[in-house]
Amino acid sequence: MVEFPPLPYPSDALEPHVSERALKIHHEQNVRGYVDTCNEILAELGMPEADATDAIRIAYQTNNQRLLDAARQVINHMFFFESMRPDGGGPPEHDDNLMSAIERQYGGWEGFRTAWLAASKSVFGSGYVWAVWSDNAGLIIVPLPNADMPSDYGAPVVSMDVWEHAYVYDYESRRKAWAEAYLDHLVSWPS
């Protein structure tokens, strides 16, 4: 069974950059809907014990795009929620490897920030922007549509949801303002 995962912090913890109302709708309605869809389809397939990772494998085996999208959204959303923290934001100053990669590949934090904002704008419609660690290329920014996952590019480091439900309640249609708030006040680099 795909479990409905809890948030890694209280629902008001990201205020004022993400309101409690917006975070609750995003988590309790959107993510719950993806979980429910996964469990409904898995039950129909006779595999109710499968988790979200198993659901992706099953979706490929059964050519079930609806299951694939829902399972990816569960995993992507939880990674996204874990990519934010109260009093977050700014460069990964506690991680010399990430900071060196940002300096080497983007000329510093401002270059990374500019590239991130451009990537968030480049996603047509809905999707995610990922910072991914590639053994070949170092830290790269990967904008992906819909529920696509960055595994072809490397290991995800942080992600930002650019589906409208992530920011419309607090930022209306201003995706750039959302991306700026994410980078400046919310991003939680791994330690």
Legacy VTK file of the C-alpha trace (Angstrom):
# vtk DataFile Version 3.0
C-alpha trace
ASCII
DATASET POLYDATA
POINTS 191 float
0.000 0.000 0.000
1.280 3.437 -0.867
1.372 5.274 2.437
0.321 8.899 2.750
3.592 10.459 3.905
3.590 13.128 6.596
5.203 16.511 6.077
8.697 16.784 7.553
7.623 19.890 9.533
4.411 21.465 10.876
2.084 22.842 8.194
2.718 26.432 9.321
6.507 26.086 9.489
7.256 27.691 6.109
5.277 30.882 6.692
5.369 33.592 5.452
6.898 32.142 2.255
4.412 29.267 2.016
1.197 29.776 3.933
-0.248 27.060 6.106
-3.339 27.055 3.887
-1.305 26.551 0.707
0.854 23.832 2.236
-2.160 21.972 3.624
-3.968 22.066 0.279
-0.829 20.975 -1.545
-0.097 18.121 0.835
-3.488 16.998 2.127
-5.402 17.320 -1.147
-2.922 17.002 -4.004
-0.528 14.438 -2.539
-3.375 12.528 -0.879
-5.069 12.371 -4.293
-1.941 10.849 -5.854
-1.678 8.315 -3.023
-5.360 7.384 -3.372
-4.984 6.988 -7.145
-1.984 4.699 -6.689
-3.799 2.536 -4.149
-6.953 2.347 -6.272
-5.033 1.184 -9.346
-2.812 -1.197 -7.376
-5.910 -2.787 -5.816
-7.440 -3.214 -9.294
-4.204 -4.903 -10.404
-4.250 -7.217 -7.381
-1.097 -5.675 -5.887
-2.364 -3.650 -2.920
0.826 -4.225 -0.905
3.046 -2.248 -3.321
4.669 0.989 -2.177
5.275 4.052 -4.377
8.607 2.758 -5.701
7.056 -0.626 -6.525
4.153 1.214 -8.172
6.537 2.825 -10.664
7.964 -0.563 -11.624
4.455 -2.028 -11.887
3.321 0.919 -13.999
6.085 0.221 -16.516
5.313 -3.504 -16.530
1.602 -2.936 -17.099
1.982 0.124 -19.347
-0.211 2.100 -16.939
0.519 5.804 -17.424
-1.988 6.901 -14.781
-0.271 4.773 -12.126
3.157 5.941 -13.277
2.191 9.603 -13.023
0.562 9.218 -9.597
3.462 7.213 -8.110
6.034 9.640 -9.463
4.048 12.525 -8.008
4.037 10.933 -4.548
7.816 10.489 -4.637
8.522 13.849 -6.288
6.354 15.716 -3.812
7.972 14.162 -0.779
11.427 14.970 -2.145
10.223 18.518 -2.806
8.822 18.933 0.721
12.115 17.644 2.133
13.958 20.168 -0.065
12.538 22.997 2.043
12.915 23.971 5.682
12.000 26.833 7.957
14.769 29.445 7.884
16.271 27.812 4.814
17.441 29.471 1.653
20.688 30.675 0.234
23.751 28.777 -0.910
24.847 25.422 0.580
27.520 27.053 2.723
27.905 24.010 4.984
28.798 21.742 2.039
32.148 22.543 0.446
31.587 20.097 -2.449
28.264 21.650 -3.480
29.559 25.189 -3.008
32.663 24.414 -5.074
30.478 22.909 -7.802
28.279 26.020 -7.834
31.334 28.256 -8.094
32.930 26.108 -10.794
29.821 25.608 -12.930
27.859 28.807 -12.348
30.504 31.316 -11.246
29.003 31.510 -7.762
25.659 31.712 -6.032
24.282 34.561 -8.159
25.067 32.624 -11.356
23.374 29.521 -9.935
20.390 31.606 -8.825
20.061 33.167 -12.298
20.248 29.728 -13.953
17.678 28.308 -11.498
15.224 31.132 -12.150
15.656 30.668 -15.910
15.064 26.920 -15.537
11.878 27.517 -13.551
10.628 29.787 -16.309
11.552 27.252 -19.009
9.176 24.553 -17.764
6.151 24.898 -20.008
3.050 24.183 -17.988
3.853 22.056 -14.963
6.829 20.179 -13.619
9.836 20.463 -11.343
13.247 22.071 -11.295
15.921 19.791 -9.876
19.493 20.292 -8.762
21.113 16.983 -9.638
24.575 15.634 -8.888
26.035 14.034 -12.005
29.272 12.081 -11.737
30.218 13.404 -15.167
29.013 17.001 -14.977
28.879 17.873 -11.266
25.916 19.882 -9.998
23.467 20.560 -12.808
20.051 22.196 -12.940
17.462 20.035 -14.675
13.987 21.409 -15.478
11.554 18.563 -16.163
7.913 18.577 -17.249
4.985 16.964 -15.475
6.004 14.185 -13.077
9.267 13.269 -14.834
12.084 12.239 -12.514
15.764 13.188 -12.833
17.262 9.697 -12.532
18.639 9.821 -16.101
20.738 12.844 -15.129
22.112 11.791 -11.741
21.220 11.840 -8.057
18.697 14.489 -6.988
19.963 17.039 -4.474
16.978 19.425 -4.143
13.816 20.068 -6.131
11.235 22.803 -6.562
7.668 22.123 -7.646
6.515 24.475 -10.416
3.036 23.015 -10.793
0.618 25.874 -10.158
-0.768 24.184 -7.050
2.643 24.734 -5.411
2.480 28.499 -5.562
-0.856 29.851 -6.844
-2.382 30.361 -3.382
0.491 32.537 -2.198
2.013 33.895 -5.410
-0.918 33.763 -7.858
0.612 33.271 -11.325
3.996 34.745 -10.377
6.233 31.702 -10.767
9.398 33.820 -10.651
8.405 35.235 -7.241
7.823 31.654 -6.042
11.231 30.542 -7.358
12.925 33.504 -5.673
11.225 32.759 -2.340
12.210 29.105 -2.627
15.886 29.896 -3.251
16.185 32.818 -0.865
14.153 31.547 2.094
13.244 27.856 1.830
15.739 25.608 0.046
17.241 22.994 2.331
20.515 21.653 0.988
21.425 18.180 2.243
24.011 18.057 4.985
LINES 1 192
191 0 1 2 3 4 5 6 7 8 9 10 11 12 13 14 15 16 17 18 19 20 21 22 23 24 25 26 27 28 29 30 31 32 33 34 35 36 37 38 39 40 41 42 43 44 45 46 47 48 49 50 51 52 53 54 55 56 57 58 59 60 61 62 63 64 65 66 67 68 69 70 71 72 73 74 75 76 77 78 79 80 81 82 83 84 85 86 87 88 89 90 91 92 93 94 95 96 97 98 99 100 101 102 103 104 105 106 107 108 109 110 111 112 113 114 115 116 117 118 119 120 121 122 123 124 125 126 127 128 129 130 131 132 133 134 135 136 137 138 139 140 141 142 143 144 145 146 147 148 149 150 151 152 153 154 155 156 157 158 159 160 161 162 163 164 165 166 167 168 169 170 171 172 173 174 175 176 177 178 179 180 181 182 183 184 185 186 187 188 189 190
